[in-house]
Amino acid sequence: MSNCSETLELTPLDKVSSEQLLSNPGGIKTLLARIYNTMPVEDFCYRPNGGFNSRGWGGVGGILMTTFYTDESFRSDGTGIGPVSNSYWPYDDIREVNLFFESLDKVKETMRDDEYLRLQSEAHFIRAYIYFGLAKRYGGVPLIDMVLDGDYVPGSNNENLYIPRSTEKAAWEFILDECDLAIENLPENVSSENGKYRASKWAAYGLKSRAALFAASVAKYWGEASLVGEAVDQGLVGMSASDAASFYGECISASQAIIDNSGKSLYMPDPSNPQEAAKNYYDLFLTDNNEIIFKKGFLDGTTVSNQGHSFDIYYNPAQTNPGFHKFGRFNPTLDIVDLYEDYTDDGTGESAKIVTREDGNEDYVIPNPINLDVNLPFKKYSSLSEPFENKDARLLGSIIVPGSVWKSVKIIIQGGLIGTDGSKLIYSDGSAVGQDGNTYYSFGGEGLTNYSGFRGLGQSDDANYTSSGFLIKKYLQEAVNVIGQNESSSTDWIDIRLAEIYLNYAEAIVESGEGDVAKAANFINALRKRAGHTDVVPATLENVLKERRVELAFEGYRYWDLVRRREFHVLFNQTRRKALVPIIDLREAQPKFIFVRANNYNEENAGGRTFQTYMYYLAIPGRSTNNLVENPQY
């Protein structure tokens, strides 16, 4: 047994201890790579109900994305509305970052000064990003910027380790200070070896722009959904409207630094026509280009474990699914489709709703199309794709609409038919013969692989067909055929790009009433020009916010925009998100299509979706041991 004991005490020869790892620059860089991976980037692998870097099939909940909580989209089998519920509380990650700082100082003498300063600044960037993830969920949180291991005293109550929550204002100020520390010594240009996966000076400015705008909005709009309780009394959540001005100023200056000095430019800013603009916008998210400021990379997870994502297999249309048993789950709403303009270009910037009626009434909604009055004055179209012609290029660059050609396949999205005698077959499988003697199918095709919409409504496990009338296109790879296996996608996630900075700048200018409004308008119109528009619109708050929605759709911004601007509880109050249901009408000698505005099937059955004001902040985790003040109404 003594020999056995001696064997167990031997140091493993195939591993290194933490002390060995952190005693040299190579080990320090290994730790840096690890803490990069702890950043709360809300990418392809973020699940609002499951956390970050979530991979593998976890039932239908495993394909939930933040956008599904908003008016942009929902999952085909339905998605609730509420707070992100993954209880993000990354103090173990913060400890690793603080340990990195401590370890870096120990090996400082073995490194070049510029190398040391860059690594230090990268850690400040990561720590700012982690605290940003905390502050936007909880408000004020404990601010810990050192390793506390040495402060632990065995046998004592260790009261010194119970770090109280900061005020919300102090949390935002800490994040901006960390960004400034990162900016000091980060390189302006990252090496070609690392691409845009490591933080640059402009990435830190970009994070500062984003965080400052968030803080400014919370301060300005706190009164729109003010809360009460101990956390409010102590300033742990909420800020004064007077705090907004300084945060807007920080956003403007950080954005301006990127715009004036980074050399970044919009991808393909001068299309010759809307068709080219749509292709350019789609390509933006699949290429490495000069608009990108910071991104997260992925590898093929079928060959390198836990390094890929599954966007292509979960979200391809039914007609082009790569062989996985779940697909077609990402359904953009009619709400967002209606927001896009056409090319009237009269300087008003007004949205152009999809035209469905001859009488101009586009404010109607059919709660359940099964009960459709077929004699309403619907506009009749010759094809599925006709209603979407002449719409803003960003629509067709972001969304697969009915009749789109995708992977050389015409995508059939149809919810029913009207027989020659006026009878209806809607939301159920079947067929009828038209006046021309041909057989037509309610879902647009015969067989499960010949159409992509409205089958399986109300089901959970087999809801592989859009229930909104639309499917996602942005970030899907048309030219690449992935295998039907988890993690088979390797598309990069673009986390910060110049378009966001333009929009942050413009919103901060308009909201604060300070700065160059003409310049803000120029940036908005540059985005519109890139989308094929030829007019010039003013930088009003309405125009800025609309441009933000259509330019950044499905990229993860909308949820947090509704939170920071305190619009969620107003927008979602027993709300039913909308679908557009194409129906073929066989009463014509040559069949035509009508398009019906309807409540989404799942939303109607659920009685709508409601966001409560207390949901603007999450409940504080671990209160039984950390003694922290709870957020209101939990």
Helices and strands as residue ranges (DSSP letters): H 2-8, H 18-21, H 25-36, G 60-63, G 66-69, E 73-75, H 91-106, G 108-110, H 113-138, G 149-151, G 159-161, H 168-185, H 201-221, G 222-225, H 230-233, G 241-243, H 244-261, H 274-284, E 292-296, H 311-315, G 318-320, E 330-332, H 334-337, G 369-371, G 386-388, H 393-398, E 399-400, E 405-406, E 409-410, E 416-418, E 424-426, E 431-433, E 439-441, E 471-472, E 493-497, H 498-512, H 517-530, H 541-551, H 557-564, H 568-571, E 578-585, E 592-599, H 601-606, G 613-616, H 623-626
